[in-house]
Amino acid sequence: MPFKQIAVEDYLVNAVTLFRDTWGLLTAGTPEKCNTMTVSWGMLGELWGEDAAMVFVRPQRHTKLFLDANESFTLNFLPKGKEGKRVHGICGVQSGRDTDKIALAGLTPQPLEDTVCFARAETVILCRKLAAQGFDPACFLSDIPHAMYPEKDYHTLYVGKIEQILVQVNN
Ligand SMILES: Cc1cc2nc3c(=O)[nH]c(=O)nc-3n(C[C@H](O)[C@H](O)[C@H](O)COP(=O)(O)O)c2cc1C
């Protein structure tokens, strides 16, 4: 389905529930060679004078290789409902390291600038990486390491400048 670009000002979503409840497909690479994974931890806001998105990726994710090797990434939000949950049931559980989960999930990669998005997304946020920083266990001021990182697989935080927000034209 075709997309139209909208201004950040016209993107009227609750960023907390977007990540918490809808979940996104964090995607990097090219249509020919890409990977995607479900994310429910993320943020939209303002940093360094830029409209920005932040995502958090554990070191063992295959998608991390694609994030690190490319300048851009996309966050793809599918329409709410059963079909979206089915896709996330694949992309949030299986690894692109050993399955063609994009095909399995029935997603169609399509080019977007120097990166890739999914034709079925209701909304796509295209980001250019500004920073990547692995969490240092010494930085935590709470019980987070004990609760969240028994394997010491601390997330890397990626900050991306929001370059485009695309929505389906029929929305
Ligand atoms: C609801 C949900 C949310 C998730 N959120 C994150 C996240 O924010 N960061 C992360 O590193 N993994 C997250 N995951 C786990 C990855 O999506 C999952 O490990 C995936 O299979 C990784 O695929 P890959 O190895 O192809 O990158 C989440 C999984 C689910 C089901």
PDBQT file of the ligand as one rigid body, heavy atoms in Angstrom, charges set to zero:
ROOT
HETATM    1  C1  LIG A 201       6.841  -8.050  22.685  1.00  0.00    +0.000 C 
HETATM    2  C2  LIG A 201       8.330  -8.165  22.464  1.00  0.00    +0.000 A 
HETATM    3  C3  LIG A 201       9.120  -7.050  22.647  1.00  0.00    +0.000 A 
HETATM    4  C4  LIG A 201      10.521  -7.128  22.472  1.00  0.00    +0.000 A 
HETATM    5  N1  LIG A 201      11.278  -6.008  22.653  1.00  0.00    +0.000 NA
HETATM    6  C5  LIG A 201      12.618  -6.080  22.513  1.00  0.00    +0.000 A 
HETATM    7  C6  LIG A 201      13.441  -4.906  22.684  1.00  0.00    +0.000 A 
HETATM    8  O1  LIG A 201      12.947  -3.789  22.897  1.00  0.00    +0.000 OA
HETATM    9  N2  LIG A 201      14.783  -5.058  22.578  1.00  0.00    +0.000 N 
HETATM   10  C7  LIG A 201      15.372  -6.285  22.322  1.00  0.00    +0.000 A 
HETATM   11  O2  LIG A 201      16.605  -6.380  22.240  1.00  0.00    +0.000 OA
HETATM   12  N3  LIG A 201      14.604  -7.403  22.105  1.00  0.00    +0.000 NA
HETATM   13  C8  LIG A 201      13.264  -7.309  22.177  1.00  0.00    +0.000 A 
HETATM   14  N4  LIG A 201      12.487  -8.416  21.950  1.00  0.00    +0.000 N 
HETATM   15  C9  LIG A 201      13.118  -9.676  21.561  1.00  0.00    +0.000 C 
HETATM   16  C10 LIG A 201      13.427  -9.779  20.049  1.00  0.00    +0.000 C 
HETATM   17  O3  LIG A 201      12.357  -9.271  19.254  1.00  0.00    +0.000 OA
HETATM   18  C11 LIG A 201      13.644 -11.248  19.699  1.00  0.00    +0.000 C 
HETATM   19  O4  LIG A 201      14.706 -11.779  20.477  1.00  0.00    +0.000 OA
HETATM   20  C12 LIG A 201      13.898 -11.504  18.230  1.00  0.00    +0.000 C 
HETATM   21  O5  LIG A 201      13.691 -12.870  17.964  1.00  0.00    +0.000 OA
HETATM   22  C13 LIG A 201      15.280 -11.090  17.778  1.00  0.00    +0.000 C 
HETATM   23  O6  LIG A 201      15.403 -11.418  16.428  1.00  0.00    +0.000 OA
HETATM   24  P1  LIG A 201      16.791 -11.342  15.633  1.00  0.00    +0.000 P 
HETATM   25  O7  LIG A 201      17.756 -12.271  16.308  1.00  0.00    +0.000 OA
HETATM   26  O8  LIG A 201      16.426 -11.760  14.239  1.00  0.00    +0.000 OA
HETATM   27  O9  LIG A 201      17.236  -9.902  15.697  1.00  0.00    +0.000 OA
HETATM   28  C14 LIG A 201      11.108  -8.346  22.093  1.00  0.00    +0.000 A 
HETATM   29  C15 LIG A 201      10.284  -9.474  21.887  1.00  0.00    +0.000 A 
HETATM   30  C16 LIG A 201       8.925  -9.376  22.059  1.00  0.00    +0.000 A 
HETATM   31  C17 LIG A 201       8.056 -10.599  21.832  1.00  0.00    +0.000 C 
ENDROOT
TORSDOF 0
